[in-house]
């Protein structure tokens, strides 16, 4: 009994220690951190928490200024006491409902235990440093932190299954409003031979580059040969045929004019000017392209380009009717340009632009000319039957001043959907509109634009000059007929033939001299202040100058020594009064240049030289400002004369080099043939027939 009591006495103090820790209200503790406490402290705290019956009050905030060293020793002692004194876990007795007061001598122990409880709940990090992490081992993941899930990508809807590819191949035309493209789709049974034929023509996106109906016909023939069905839309044939029309018109005109368009002329009229190269090129473009906008400078005279183009398409492409839609104030100009060239059975139809357009008349014409030079109007409505040729004359600054209006008209006339308009709208520059727009500045064509505008003025041949001319012509015809029969011309006959030609030229020059005073008076009344008159006979010029002075005209001849001619040329250039200068032909390279700046001169050719090189040198002697282009040139030609027939020759012989003596060999034969072509159309006088018999 004593022994058991002793054992109970020795173990009795352990229970009060546990009860003291549990029953004493713990001080406020710092909230637990997420880091787990060390293993030894956790074993001490477990029975203390288990023994507590009432929930602990809010933890007390610990002062951060409290040093960590004094806390370490009591904590170690308490841990040691708990480990030796605490019995094995046992059933806990039921606690009384009310707490009894504890003796005062236990207060220090309770205070120490409260400190230990605080340390157990929230131990400092310094108590047990975290173990070192090996570089090769992955870092542990905190189980309490939920992983952040990445947003899932939207799931695309499932596409419907593609329809089965047909066995046959197909070629279609796709038109998006700005560009037409040929789309190729090979069939499931397309043979390799057809695929090989299509491969060089395929572009990105299934586009097929076919340039003509001939290329399409070759594909169709290849498919037929391979026994494969190839379906081609009718729109494809029409699209390629329209492209072929353009190339066909170009080839046809080039075949008709192998030497260029120099042989094409505007309607004959007394005041009609010979078309210039730039105007001929513009007319060629209009005739070939079919539909386009024309925005050439006013100096290029776009209306004359359209009139010449109408002649080309009427003569070479079978166009039979032309309709002009223009402001009322411009209808007279169009009547003068087109009236003489039109067919009497189908005269040009001139319509004034108003709100009520005659659409039936517009679509009935094969050529439609729309004059918008005074400002753009709304584009024409769509016509059931489109004219093959439609030319819209626009202001020269079309693209710069009215870009929206230009786009509206370009959409209207771009029938082929060539893609030029689409490229222009994408910002690739104005040059891409070349298939749809003719826009040239005068400076662009200045190198090919002649510095003169020749104009033929017919003058009467007085009776005395007519008799001299016809007699010399009959004698020349007799000599030419003898050469034509025998193929031989003696030197004496060649000299006689030259005399007869000079007599005819002299008669023509005298006819021009007789008409010259009236022409000069009219020119000066129109504001001309400088006139240069060219003639072949230098000896006759002083007398002619005196005749003009007697008629009240300020004229003088360029003659005398070099210093005297220079003084006359300065007077002609600088005089404030109107001046008329008479100039004779000289030797090549020894002819004085004539300055007229800043005046715009009038050039009069008193006679028609037989050698075209002389005529060219005359015009080159006049030095005008580069900006003063298109100088007027009047060629005086008597009616029914040798000079007039020479000028009217369609195919002039090659210009022969000037000779000082007689012609020999091939040069002689070419000269005689040219003379015969000029004289033979004239009526043979009776005396010439008698001599020839």
Buried (B, 14 or more C-beta within 10 A) or exposed (E): EEEEEEEEEEEEEBBEBBBBBBBBEBBBBBEEEEEEBEEBBEBBBEBBEEBBEEEBEEBEEBEEEEEEEEBEEBBEEBBEBBEEBBEEEEEEEEBEEEEEEBEEEEEEBBEBBBBBBBBBBBBEEEBBEEEEEEEEEEEEEEEEEEEEEEEEEEEEEEEEEEEEEBEBBBBBBBEEEBBBBBBBBBBEBBBEEBEEBBEEBBEEEEBBEBEBBEBBEEBEEBBEEBEBBBEBBEBBBEBBEBBBBBEBBBEBBEEEBEEEBEEBBBBEEEEBBBBBBBBBBBBBBBBBBBBBBBBBBEBBBBBBBBBBBBBBBBEBBEBEBBBBBBBEEBBEBBBBBBEEBBEEEBEBBBBEBEEEEEEEBBBBBBBBBBBBBEEBEEBBEEBEEBBBBBBBBBBBEBBEEBEEBBBEBBBBBBBBBBBBBBBBEEEEEEEBBEBBBBBBEBEBBBEEBBBBBBBBBBBEBBEEBBEBBBBBBBBBBBBBBBBBEEEEBEEEBBEBBEEBBEBBBBBBBBBBBBBBBEBBBEBBEEEBBBBBBBBBBBEBBBEBBEBBEEEEBBBBBBBEEEEEBEEBBEEBBEEEEBBBBBBBBBEEEEBBEBBBEEBBBBBBBBBBBBBBEBBEBBBEBBEBEEEBBBBBBBBBBBEBBBBBBBBEEEEEEEEBEEEEEEBEEEEBBBBBEBBBBBBEEBEBBEEBEEBEE
